[in-house]
Amino acid sequence: MSFRPSRRTLLVSAVALAVSAGPLTAAARAAARAPKVLVIGLDGALLSRIKDADAPRLDALMAAGLTAPSSIYANPLAPTLSGPGWSTIITGVWPDKHNVKGNAFIGARFTQYPDFLTRAETAKPALRTYAVASWNPITDTVFSARVDTRVSTPGAEYDTGTTSRAVAQLRDGNPDAVFVHLDNIDHAGHSSGAASQQYLDAIHGADAQVGQLVDAVRARPGYADEDWLIMVTADHGHTDAGGHGGSSLQERQTFLIATGPAIAAGSVRYDVKMPDVAASALAHLGIAIDPAWGLDGRPLQQPAPDDFDALRGQLRTRADETGIPATVTGFTHSPPAGWSVDNSAMGGGGVTEWRGWSFTTDEFWTQSQRDQNRECNVRARNVFAVADGDEWSDKALTGTFDSTLVGPALPVTGGRTATLTYTTYYRQESPQKGEVLVSYDDAAPVPVRTYTADVPSRTETVTLQVPAGATTARVRFRYTGGNNWYWVIDGVRLTQP
């Protein structure tokens, strides 16, 4: 009979070997610990109301780790319902990929975009995976049969049964990746509304259940030899009156609370998005993310801020807009270092916030006017650039919208190819046009891509042939039009192999 050493045996051996070689460094101790993941889903929970509620365990997790508020989509990408929401969190892709548009899961592409536990099982079959949910479609439909254990809690037991089952698994089993879904906050939102005491009471109850789960992790006999990433998130928000599915910012709210040894205590980030939960879980488990998977999420352990994100502290409150709350900061015309905006051909007047290229956030921009597809700008993160001829035209103006966003001069090597990447979202109405232009050593700019038709939110890749002898390249984004639609740019990068 052959002997196959257990994970625990291998870890102990690794530690013993390191000890025999000398004192363990912090890095060696961390490397010796087994990575494990716990994801807790709080259906319909609003971060703002968690902060209002008596929720000491969630407060403690925020104090010990990361808090990342964010927003999701609305129709026509998908309504703010649980089916699209949990599918996005669990698969790591937005609804335009997993194709879940409601709670019936008709047309779901889970074979092409499977859940993160299935990806973990595929990459490392020895991993032990477990999922339990109070809303049965999560474990019956979203998670696949590849997951070692899927439990749909009987309705009579509801979150109490879900919690007790998860606690038993965490305490007595040896799982590597666990997903737990709790539903009562959403139930309270539907029955009483997010502004109610009942909603706060439901958060208090869920908070205690989160505490039971965290305590079960920390009480594990092998906890000292384990490296736990704990993430708490939600699929959507709720209106004050109760309900979700629409396009209001409150319905579109979600968040990530995360704790782990590599996460700074008390940190707050605005670049984290809903699909990052799946990507972060996989990365923590040591599973390399294959670009061929087409994930929209990126590991929170690997932040990639861009130049625009540096502007968050400079954002202003509204000037002419009336639909945006007066206390919300969210726009500036001042570009980041190295960037500029050429408004020499720009018309006069119009709505101040959108006169030429502006730098803004989802929270600010989408509230300028709902249900005009601005909510579908899902792949831009944190602060992004917008040219919005439609909103600019809502006040008396002269001339047309003609503004160019000009990037810094970036070093290149002549005679070789370079790759320009950027996130874009473009909604067209003639005679509007978007042009991407590149100049070398500040010679005349040359168009490399032109937009005259709708482009959904996506990352663009443009291969450039750098002329021989060139030493710098500068990218420009020119938007021309009038009372038409808009163009979003974010995450601009120029690389050479």
WOZI-V901264 format. One record per residue. RES is the residue in one small letter. SS is DSSP state (@ for helix, = for strand, . for the rest). D_LAST is the distance of its C-alpha to the last C-alpha in whole Angstrom. Layout:
res->RES ss->SS d_last->D_LAST
res->RES ss->SS d_last->D_LAST
//
This chain:
res->m ss->. d_last->50
res->s ss->. d_last->47
res->f ss->. d_last->46
res->r ss->. d_last->43
res->p ss->. d_last->42
res->s ss->. d_last->42
res->r ss->@ d_last->39
res->r ss->@ d_last->41
res->t ss->@ d_last->42
res->l ss->@ d_last->39
res->l ss->@ d_last->38
res->v ss->@ d_last->41
res->s ss->@ d_last->41
res->a ss->@ d_last->37
res->v ss->@ d_last->39
res->a ss->@ d_last->42
res->l ss->@ d_last->39
res->a ss->@ d_last->38
res->v ss->@ d_last->41
res->s ss->@ d_last->42
res->a ss->@ d_last->39
res->g ss->. d_last->40
res->p ss->. d_last->40
res->l ss->. d_last->38
res->t ss->. d_last->35
res->a ss->@ d_last->34
res->a ss->@ d_last->31
res->a ss->@ d_last->33
res->r ss->@ d_last->35
res->a ss->@ d_last->33
res->a ss->@ d_last->31
res->a ss->@ d_last->34
res->r ss->. d_last->35
res->a ss->= d_last->35
res->p ss->= d_last->33
res->k ss->= d_last->35
res->v ss->= d_last->35
res->l ss->= d_last->38
res->v ss->= d_last->37
res->i ss->= d_last->40
res->g ss->= d_last->41
res->l ss->= d_last->43
res->d ss->. d_last->44
res->g ss->. d_last->45
res->a ss->. d_last->44
res->l ss->. d_last->44
res->l ss->@ d_last->42
res->s ss->@ d_last->44
res->r ss->@ d_last->47
res->i ss->@ d_last->46
res->k ss->@ d_last->46
res->d ss->@ d_last->50
res->a ss->. d_last->51
res->d ss->. d_last->53
res->a ss->. d_last->50
res->p ss->@ d_last->49
res->r ss->@ d_last->47
res->l ss->@ d_last->44
res->d ss->@ d_last->45
res->a ss->@ d_last->44
res->l ss->@ d_last->41
res->m ss->@ d_last->40
res->a ss->@ d_last->41
res->a ss->@ d_last->40
res->g ss->. d_last->36
res->l ss->= d_last->34
res->t ss->= d_last->36
res->a ss->= d_last->33
res->p ss->= d_last->35
res->s ss->= d_last->34
res->s ss->= d_last->35
res->i ss->. d_last->34
res->y ss->. d_last->35
res->a ss->. d_last->38
res->n ss->. d_last->39
res->p ss->. d_last->38
res->l ss->. d_last->35
res->a ss->. d_last->38
res->p ss->. d_last->41
res->t ss->. d_last->41
res->l ss->. d_last->43
res->s ss->@ d_last->42
res->g ss->@ d_last->41
res->p ss->@ d_last->38
res->g ss->@ d_last->37
res->w ss->@ d_last->38
res->s ss->@ d_last->35
res->t ss->@ d_last->33
res->i ss->@ d_last->33
res->i ss->@ d_last->33
res->t ss->@ d_last->31
res->g ss->. d_last->28
res->v ss->. d_last->28
res->w ss->. d_last->30
res->p ss->@ d_last->33
res->d ss->@ d_last->31
res->k ss->@ d_last->29
res->h ss->@ d_last->32
res->n ss->. d_last->35
res->v ss->. d_last->37
res->k ss->. d_last->39
res->g ss->. d_last->43
res->n ss->. d_last->44
res->a ss->. d_last->45
res->f ss->. d_last->42
res->i ss->. d_last->42
res->g ss->. d_last->39
res->a ss->. d_last->37
res->r ss->. d_last->34
res->f ss->. d_last->34
res->t ss->. d_last->33
res->q ss->. d_last->30
res->y ss->. d_last->29
res->p ss->. d_last->32
res->d ss->. d_last->33
res->f ss->@ d_last->31
res->l ss->@ d_last->34
res->t ss->@ d_last->33
res->r ss->@ d_last->30
res->a ss->@ d_last->31
res->e ss->@ d_last->33
res->t ss->@ d_last->31
res->a ss->@ d_last->28
res->k ss->. d_last->31
res->p ss->. d_last->35
res->a ss->. d_last->36
res->l ss->. d_last->36
res->r ss->. d_last->39
res->t ss->= d_last->38
res->y ss->= d_last->41
res->a ss->= d_last->42
res->v ss->= d_last->45
res->a ss->= d_last->46
res->s ss->. d_last->49
res->w ss->. d_last->47
res->n ss->@ d_last->47
res->p ss->@ d_last->45
res->i ss->@ d_last->42
res->t ss->@ d_last->43
res->d ss->@ d_last->45
res->t ss->@ d_last->42
res->v ss->@ d_last->39
res->f ss->. d_last->38
res->s ss->. d_last->39
res->a ss->. d_last->41
res->r ss->. d_last->38
res->v ss->. d_last->39
res->d ss->. d_last->41
res->t ss->= d_last->44
res->r ss->= d_last->44
res->v ss->= d_last->47
res->s ss->= d_last->49
res->t ss->. d_last->51
res->p ss->. d_last->55
res->g ss->. d_last->56
res->a ss->. d_last->59
res->e ss->. d_last->56
res->y ss->@ d_last->54
res->d ss->@ d_last->52
res->t ss->@ d_last->54
res->g ss->@ d_last->54
res->t ss->@ d_last->50
res->t ss->@ d_last->50
res->s ss->@ d_last->52
res->r ss->@ d_last->50
res->a ss->@ d_last->47
res->v ss->@ d_last->49
res->a ss->@ d_last->50
res->q ss->@ d_last->47
res->l ss->@ d_last->45
res->r ss->@ d_last->48
res->d ss->@ d_last->50
res->g ss->. d_last->47
res->n ss->. d_last->43
res->p ss->. d_last->41
res->d ss->. d_last->37
res->a ss->= d_last->36
res->v ss->= d_last->39
res->f ss->= d_last->39
res->v ss->= d_last->42
res->h ss->= d_last->44
res->l ss->= d_last->46
res->d ss->. d_last->48
res->n ss->@ d_last->51
res->i ss->@ d_last->49
res->d ss->@ d_last->49
res->h ss->@ d_last->52
res->a ss->@ d_last->54
res->g ss->@ d_last->51
res->h ss->@ d_last->53
res->s ss->@ d_last->56
res->s ss->@ d_last->57
res->g ss->. d_last->54
res->a ss->. d_last->51
res->a ss->. d_last->53
res->s ss->. d_last->56
res->q ss->@ d_last->57
res->q ss->@ d_last->57
res->y ss->@ d_last->53
res->l ss->@ d_last->53
res->d ss->@ d_last->55
res->a ss->@ d_last->53
res->i ss->@ d_last->50
res->h ss->@ d_last->52
res->g ss->@ d_last->53
res->a ss->@ d_last->49
res->d ss->@ d_last->49
res->a ss->@ d_last->51
res->q ss->@ d_last->50
res->v ss->@ d_last->46
res->g ss->@ d_last->48
res->q ss->@ d_last->49
res->l ss->@ d_last->46
res->v ss->@ d_last->45
res->d ss->@ d_last->48
res->a ss->@ d_last->48
res->v ss->@ d_last->44
res->r ss->@ d_last->45
res->a ss->. d_last->48
res->r ss->. d_last->47
res->p ss->. d_last->48
res->g ss->. d_last->44
res->y ss->@ d_last->43
res->a ss->@ d_last->42
res->d ss->@ d_last->40
res->e ss->= d_last->38
res->d ss->= d_last->35
res->w ss->= d_last->36
res->l ss->= d_last->34
res->i ss->= d_last->36
res->m ss->= d_last->36
res->v ss->= d_last->38
res->t ss->= d_last->37
res->a ss->. d_last->39
res->d ss->. d_last->39
res->h ss->. d_last->40
res->g ss->. d_last->43
res->h ss->. d_last->47
res->t ss->. d_last->49
res->d ss->. d_last->52
res->a ss->. d_last->54
res->g ss->. d_last->52
res->g ss->. d_last->50
res->h ss->. d_last->46
res->g ss->. d_last->45
res->g ss->. d_last->44
res->s ss->. d_last->42
res->s ss->. d_last->43
res->l ss->. d_last->41
res->q ss->. d_last->43
res->e ss->. d_last->43
res->r ss->. d_last->39
res->q ss->= d_last->39
res->t ss->= d_last->37
res->f ss->= d_last->36
res->l ss->= d_last->35
res->i ss->= d_last->36
res->a ss->= d_last->35
res->t ss->= d_last->36
res->g ss->. d_last->34
res->p ss->. d_last->34
res->a ss->. d_last->30
res->i ss->. d_last->31
res->a ss->. d_last->33
res->a ss->. d_last->37
res->g ss->. d_last->38
res->s ss->= d_last->34
res->v ss->= d_last->34
res->r ss->. d_last->30
res->y ss->. d_last->30
res->d ss->. d_last->27
res->v ss->. d_last->28
res->k ss->. d_last->29
res->m ss->. d_last->31
res->p ss->. d_last->28
res->d ss->@ d_last->27
res->v ss->@ d_last->30
res->a ss->@ d_last->29
res->a ss->@ d_last->25
res->s ss->@ d_last->27
res->a ss->@ d_last->29
res->l ss->@ d_last->27
res->a ss->@ d_last->25
res->h ss->@ d_last->28
res->l ss->. d_last->29
res->g ss->. d_last->26
res->i ss->. d_last->25
res->a ss->. d_last->21
res->i ss->. d_last->20
res->d ss->. d_last->19
res->p ss->@ d_last->17
res->a ss->@ d_last->20
res->w ss->@ d_last->22
res->g ss->. d_last->22
res->l ss->. d_last->23
res->d ss->. d_last->23
res->g ss->. d_last->24
res->r ss->. d_last->22
res->p ss->. d_last->23
res->l ss->. d_last->25
res->q ss->. d_last->24
res->q ss->. d_last->21
res->p ss->. d_last->22
res->a ss->. d_last->19
res->p ss->. d_last->21
res->d ss->. d_last->20
res->d ss->@ d_last->22
res->f ss->@ d_last->24
res->d ss->@ d_last->26
res->a ss->@ d_last->27
res->l ss->@ d_last->29
res->r ss->@ d_last->31
res->g ss->@ d_last->34
res->q ss->@ d_last->34
res->l ss->. d_last->35
res->r ss->= d_last->39
res->t ss->. d_last->42
res->r ss->. d_last->43
res->a ss->. d_last->44
res->d ss->. d_last->46
res->e ss->. d_last->45
res->t ss->. d_last->48
res->g ss->. d_last->46
res->i ss->. d_last->44
res->p ss->. d_last->46
res->a ss->. d_last->47
res->t ss->. d_last->45
res->v ss->. d_last->42
res->t ss->. d_last->39
res->g ss->. d_last->36
res->f ss->= d_last->35
res->t ss->= d_last->34
res->h ss->. d_last->34
res->s ss->. d_last->32
res->p ss->. d_last->28
res->p ss->. d_last->26
res->a ss->. d_last->25
res->g ss->. d_last->23
res->w ss->. d_last->24
res->s ss->= d_last->27
res->v ss->= d_last->29
res->d ss->= d_last->31
res->n ss->. d_last->34
res->s ss->. d_last->36
res->a ss->. d_last->37
res->m ss->. d_last->37
res->g ss->. d_last->41
res->g ss->= d_last->43
res->g ss->= d_last->45
res->g ss->. d_last->44
res->v ss->. d_last->43
res->t ss->@ d_last->42
res->e ss->@ d_last->39
res->w ss->@ d_last->37
res->r ss->. d_last->38
res->g ss->. d_last->34
res->w ss->. d_last->31
res->s ss->= d_last->32
res->f ss->= d_last->30
res->t ss->= d_last->32
res->t ss->. d_last->32
res->d ss->@ d_last->33
res->e ss->@ d_last->37
res->f ss->@ d_last->37
res->w ss->@ d_last->36
res->t ss->@ d_last->37
res->q ss->@ d_last->41
res->s ss->@ d_last->41
res->q ss->. d_last->42
res->r ss->. d_last->42
res->d ss->. d_last->42
res->q ss->. d_last->40
res->n ss->. d_last->37
res->r ss->@ d_last->35
res->e ss->@ d_last->35
res->c ss->@ d_last->33
res->n ss->. d_last->30
res->v ss->. d_last->29
res->r ss->. d_last->25
res->a ss->. d_last->25
res->r ss->. d_last->26
res->n ss->. d_last->28
res->v ss->. d_last->28
res->f ss->= d_last->26
res->a ss->= d_last->27
res->v ss->= d_last->30
res->a ss->= d_last->31
res->d ss->= d_last->35
res->g ss->@ d_last->37
res->d ss->@ d_last->39
res->e ss->@ d_last->40
res->w ss->@ d_last->40
res->s ss->. d_last->43
res->d ss->. d_last->45
res->k ss->. d_last->47
res->a ss->. d_last->49
res->l ss->= d_last->46
res->t ss->= d_last->46
res->g ss->. d_last->43
res->t ss->. d_last->40
res->f ss->= d_last->37
res->d ss->= d_last->34
res->s ss->= d_last->32
res->t ss->= d_last->28
res->l ss->= d_last->26
res->v ss->= d_last->24
res->g ss->. d_last->21
res->p ss->. d_last->20
res->a ss->. d_last->18
res->l ss->= d_last->15
res->p ss->= d_last->13
res->v ss->. d_last->10
res->t ss->. d_last->10
res->g ss->. d_last->12
res->g ss->. d_last->12
res->r ss->. d_last->9
res->t ss->= d_last->8
res->a ss->= d_last->7
res->t ss->= d_last->9
res->l ss->= d_last->12
res->t ss->= d_last->14
res->y ss->= d_last->17
res->t ss->= d_last->20
res->t ss->= d_last->23
res->y ss->= d_last->27
res->y ss->= d_last->29
res->r ss->= d_last->33
res->q ss->. d_last->34
res->e ss->. d_last->37
res->s ss->. d_last->38
res->p ss->. d_last->38
res->q ss->. d_last->35
res->k ss->= d_last->31
res->g ss->= d_last->28
res->e ss->= d_last->25
res->v ss->= d_last->22
res->l ss->= d_last->21
res->v ss->= d_last->19
res->s ss->= d_last->20
res->y ss->= d_last->18
res->d ss->. d_last->20
res->d ss->. d_last->22
res->a ss->. d_last->24
res->a ss->. d_last->25
res->p ss->. d_last->23
res->v ss->= d_last->22
res->p ss->= d_last->23
res->v ss->= d_last->20
res->r ss->= d_last->21
res->t ss->= d_last->25
res->y ss->= d_last->27
res->t ss->. d_last->31
res->a ss->. d_last->31
res->d ss->. d_last->31
res->v ss->= d_last->28
res->p ss->= d_last->28
res->s ss->= d_last->26
res->r ss->= d_last->23
res->t ss->= d_last->19
res->e ss->= d_last->18
res->t ss->= d_last->14
res->v ss->= d_last->14
res->t ss->= d_last->12
res->l ss->= d_last->12
res->q ss->= d_last->12
res->v ss->. d_last->12
res->p ss->. d_last->16
res->a ss->. d_last->16
res->g ss->. d_last->17
res->a ss->. d_last->16
res->t ss->. d_last->15
res->t ss->= d_last->15
res->a ss->= d_last->15
res->r ss->= d_last->18
res->v ss->= d_last->18
res->r ss->= d_last->22
res->f ss->= d_last->24
res->r ss->= d_last->27
res->y ss->= d_last->30
res->t ss->= d_last->33
res->g ss->= d_last->36
res->g ss->. d_last->40
res->n ss->. d_last->41
res->n ss->. d_last->39
res->w ss->. d_last->36
res->y ss->= d_last->33
res->w ss->= d_last->29
res->v ss->= d_last->27
res->i ss->= d_last->24
res->d ss->= d_last->22
res->g ss->= d_last->19
res->v ss->= d_last->17
res->r ss->= d_last->13
res->l ss->= d_last->10
res->t ss->= d_last->7
res->q ss->. d_last->4
res->p ss->. d_last->0
//
